[in-house]
């Protein structure tokens, strides 16, 4: 028996807002542009900028729950 069933509570799905999605995407784009402007356009720096931007965007999206 799960812990939720023991308490008598029903399992509900957490609803994520559209603002969280838009904020995560906008922040990711901003971080990527800033990384490219600061580090240049070599393939390695673009790849690192993309990885950092994806990580920050995911963090913003999940932290806004």
C-alpha contacts under 8 A as a table, 3 or more apart, distances in Angstrom:
res1	aa1	res2	aa2	distance
1	X	5	X	6.43
1	X	6	X	6.88
2	X	5	X	5.27
2	X	6	X	6.38
3	X	6	X	5.10
3	X	7	X	6.53
4	X	7	X	5.38
4	X	8	X	6.45
4	X	9	X	5.66
4	X	10	X	6.81
4	X	11	X	6.93
5	X	8	X	5.16
5	X	9	X	6.28
5	X	10	X	7.20
6	X	9	X	7.80
16	X	20	X	6.96
16	X	65	X	6.38
17	X	20	X	5.41
17	X	21	X	6.89
18	X	21	X	5.12
18	X	22	X	6.23
19	X	22	X	5.08
19	X	23	X	5.89
20	X	23	X	5.12
20	X	24	X	6.09
20	X	60	X	7.52
20	X	61	X	5.43
20	X	64	X	5.90
20	X	65	X	7.59
21	X	24	X	5.19
21	X	25	X	6.25
21	X	61	X	5.94
22	X	25	X	5.21
22	X	26	X	6.02
23	X	26	X	5.17
23	X	27	X	5.96
23	X	60	X	7.21
23	X	61	X	7.14
24	X	27	X	5.20
24	X	28	X	6.08
24	X	56	X	7.81
24	X	57	X	4.50
24	X	58	X	6.55
24	X	59	X	7.77
24	X	60	X	5.20
24	X	61	X	4.89
25	X	28	X	5.09
25	X	29	X	6.23
25	X	57	X	6.02
26	X	29	X	5.21
26	X	30	X	6.14
26	X	57	X	7.92
27	X	30	X	5.02
27	X	31	X	6.08
27	X	53	X	7.77
27	X	56	X	7.37
27	X	57	X	5.87
27	X	60	X	7.69
28	X	31	X	5.18
28	X	32	X	6.14
28	X	53	X	4.65
28	X	54	X	6.01
28	X	56	X	6.22
28	X	57	X	4.54
29	X	32	X	5.14
29	X	33	X	6.16
29	X	53	X	6.90
30	X	33	X	5.21
30	X	34	X	6.09
30	X	53	X	7.93
31	X	34	X	5.11
31	X	35	X	6.03
31	X	49	X	7.55
31	X	52	X	7.58
31	X	53	X	5.24
31	X	56	X	7.73
32	X	35	X	5.12
32	X	36	X	6.19
32	X	49	X	5.37
32	X	50	X	5.83
32	X	52	X	7.48
32	X	53	X	5.15
33	X	36	X	5.18
33	X	37	X	6.09
34	X	37	X	5.10
34	X	38	X	6.07
35	X	38	X	5.20
35	X	39	X	5.77
35	X	40	X	7.81
35	X	45	X	7.84
35	X	46	X	7.66
35	X	49	X	5.23
36	X	39	X	5.29
36	X	40	X	5.21
36	X	41	X	6.03
36	X	45	X	7.04
36	X	46	X	6.08
36	X	49	X	6.49
37	X	40	X	5.71
37	X	41	X	7.84
39	X	45	X	6.05
40	X	45	X	6.64
40	X	46	X	7.60
41	X	45	X	6.45
41	X	46	X	5.98
42	X	45	X	5.43
42	X	46	X	6.22
43	X	46	X	5.15
43	X	47	X	6.11
44	X	47	X	5.14
44	X	48	X	6.21
45	X	48	X	5.05
45	X	49	X	5.96
46	X	49	X	4.98
46	X	50	X	6.09
47	X	50	X	5.08
47	X	51	X	6.27
48	X	51	X	5.14
48	X	52	X	6.17
49	X	52	X	5.17
49	X	53	X	5.97
50	X	53	X	5.03
50	X	54	X	6.10
51	X	54	X	5.23
51	X	55	X	6.22
52	X	55	X	5.11
52	X	56	X	6.15
53	X	56	X	5.20
53	X	57	X	6.00
54	X	57	X	5.11
54	X	58	X	6.08
55	X	58	X	5.22
55	X	59	X	6.15
56	X	59	X	5.01
56	X	60	X	6.14
57	X	60	X	5.18
57	X	61	X	6.13
58	X	61	X	5.05
58	X	62	X	6.12
59	X	62	X	5.23
59	X	63	X	5.77
60	X	63	X	5.15
60	X	64	X	6.10
61	X	64	X	5.60
61	X	65	X	7.41
62	X	65	X	5.83
